[in-house]
Amino acid sequence: MKRARTLRPAARSALIRAAACLAAMAGAAGCGSDAPPPIDLLTAAVWNEDPGTLDAIGYRVSVDFGWPSRAQSCFSLPSDLTVAVNDRVVTPEQTGECVWDILVNFDAVAPDGPVHVRIASGSRVYGEATYDDLFPGVGAQLVPAGDGTIHAGSQVVVALPATTVPFGPNLGAGRFYWLDAQPSGVPFYTFAIAPDGSVPQTVVMTAPAITGRAMLIVESVFNQGLGSATSCSGFESCTSSPTEGWAGPIAVDIIP
């Protein structure tokens, strides 16, 4: 049986909003004072299970931020408010009257380095945070490692990175996300169930009977709790929700 999972970003947002309303009614800082209203940040990473395009295959980083006191005071936000993840900058769409909890998603974020989040308006920076723990499953590799070439229908063994603590043997599964154009009727990814016989820290599965380049991700293999930013400035809090359950990805080339 799988362990209970931590709260998803949407559920945590509801809890944060409830706490914000109570704090605002109690006279929290930023409600009728000269001090800048506090701003909270939650940065979460998940594997994008159903990407709409090839470019969206990978990890999605969600930036959930806001000024809790705005739920009551409804102060205005600048029209040039921006959210940045590393070198990508977007303008949030939903910042209307009294909206305090703003969610922005970034698809296909590279997991091979820190994630830097920045909330700004023109030259004014409201807050910045750097996260080093969002992708604990990165580092999974084939056994033996090789060059990623595997045969269709063959047994595939994936070693999980030491940064993960698996639920136990025989609990993982694999998804092969196809990077090459496939014939009509072939799904965007192929699911591979892990058979009995795997040992701790590994997942064993059978490669699909389809050939081509693919991105292999292993799912449902470990649990992960909340974390915090390596550095945090300007925010009241900088919570993180690292990727849970997903290990990889691994670039593979399936041949006949």
C-alpha positions, 0 to 999 in steps of 0.5 A: 500500500502506498503511503499517504501523500503530502497536501497538493499545492491547491489544498495547501493554498486553501489552508493558507487562505483560511489562515490569512483571513483569520490573521487579517481579522486579528489585525495582521501586519500590513492591514492599516499600518505603514509596514509593507504587507507581508508576502508569502511564497510556495514553490512546488515541482511536479512531473507534468503527467499529460503535457500538451506538446513535446516542449512541455515534457518535463517538470512543472514548477508552480509559483504560488504567492500572494499578500494575505492581507489583500484578502481583506484590504483589497489594495491594488497591484501594479500592472507590470507585476512579473513572476520569474523562474530562472530566466523565464518571466511571465505576467500573472493573469489573475490579479483582480480586486481582493485576489491575494493568492496568485498561481503561475505555472512554468512547464519543462523547467530544467531539473539540473540546477537550482530554481530561482524565483523572483517577484517584481514590478519594474525595478522593484523586487518584492522578493527572491528565493532560491531552491535546491531541493525541488527535484529529489528524483533526478539522478535515476539511471539505467542498470547498467548505465550504458548509452540509453539504448534498450531493445523493445520488449526487453527488461529495463532496470532503473536504479533510483538516486540515493536522495530518495527513500522508496516505499518498498520493492515492486511499487514503481512503474514507468512511463515512456514519453515519446519524443519522435512522431508516432503512427496514428493511434500511439498514445503520447506516452506508454505505461510500463508496470513494474513486475515482481522481483525488484530489489530495494532502490531499483525498479524493474519493468518491460520496455514497450514494443514501440521503437524510437526516442523516449523520456523514461520517468519512474512514478510512485516510488517515494514520498517527499515532505515540504521543504524551504528555500536555500535563500529567501529575501522579501518574503514572509515565508518561502516554502517548497514542495519538492517533486513527490514520487517521480524519479528521472527522467532518463533519455532512452532510445528503443530499438528493435 
